[in-house]
Amino acid sequence: MAKTKIAVSLDAKLVTRLNTLVRQARFPNRSHAIEVALEEKLDRLSRVRLARECAKLDMGQERALAEEGMAEELASWPEY
């Protein structure tokens, strides 16, 4: 994948923590660590949107739709 170089300004404490992770070989370099962190954050923000949309659903209506026809189906199940 093609990469684009950008410049960012970071808090000194954050850079110190980042450098520690690189020294511990948790990441090959700072660029990779920042790329991974940014990708994870963007993915997490996408999931938040899904959760926000799900929160708009009417739980009672969703349950009724899920259970629709279950009474008839249960009667036809064999006993154990």
N, C-alpha and C positions, 0 to 999 in steps of 0.2 A: 504494500500500500504506500502511496506517495505521502511524504511528510511535509509539513509546512512549518517553518521556523517562526516562532513568535517570541516576544520579550514580555516577561511578567515581573512585577515587583512583589516580593513576599516579606512577611514579618521575619526578623532575624531569628527569633526562637523557632519558627517553623522551618527555616533553612537548616538550623542546627539539628533538629529532629530528622529532617530529610537526609542530611549528611550521615547521621548515625545509621540510618537504615541502609544506606549505600555501603558504608564501611562494614556493616554486618553481613553484607552480600545478600540482603533481602531483595535488592534491586541492582541491576548492573550499573545504573547511573541515575542521576537526578531526573533527567528527561523522561526516562521510562517510568519512574515512580510517579511523577506528576501526571503522565498520560494515563496510567492505570487508575490513579485516584480520581481523575476527572471523568473517566469513562464510567467508573462505579457510581459516582455521584449523579451523573446524567441518567444512568439506568434507574437509580433509586428514585429520582424525580419523576420518571415515567411511570413507575409503579404507584407513586403517590397519586397521580392523576387517575389511575384505574380505581384505587381505593376511594377517592373522592366521588367518582361516578357511581360506584357501587353503593355508597352511603345514601345516594339519592333514591335508591330503590325502596319500595314499600315491602317490608319484610313479610307482612301478612299476605299480601297479594302473591309474592314470590312463593311462599310456602303453599298456598292454595293451588297455584299452578303446578308445583312439584308433586303435590299429593293427589292431583286430579286423577280419578280413575283407580286409585290405589285400593279402595274398598272392594271393588269388583275383582281386581287382580289377587288380593289376599285370599278371597274366598276360593279361588281356583288353585291355590298352592297346596301341595300334598302335606299331610301331617307327618311329623317325625316321631 
